[in-house]
Amino acid sequence: MPHKMSDTHKNILTCIFIRCSVFCMKNELEKTKKTDRFAYVRALLVLNGTKNKDLVSLLGVTPQTINRVLYGKAKSRRVQQAIASVLNRPFEELWSNPA
């Protein structure tokens, strides 16, 4: 007969799984930060729960403007600064060219 796992053990395993997942996600995010800063910014927005429509409302710009900035097709200091502010990150961390 298989051993039945207690709720406490299930909760412990769930916590371990979540911690491992977060650790892996942070590592992947750091790799992305070094290789594709635009993907890094988009990932941070997702993790922050910020949608493009939120940025559109905040800034009064078109969705296309937000997308062009987020995909590196256009630069807008105002949009970039707002994104940095929403993410509570320094502008340079998100938008400066990597060394």
Order of alpha helices (4+ residues) and beta strands (2+ residues): alpha-alpha-alpha-alpha-alpha-alpha
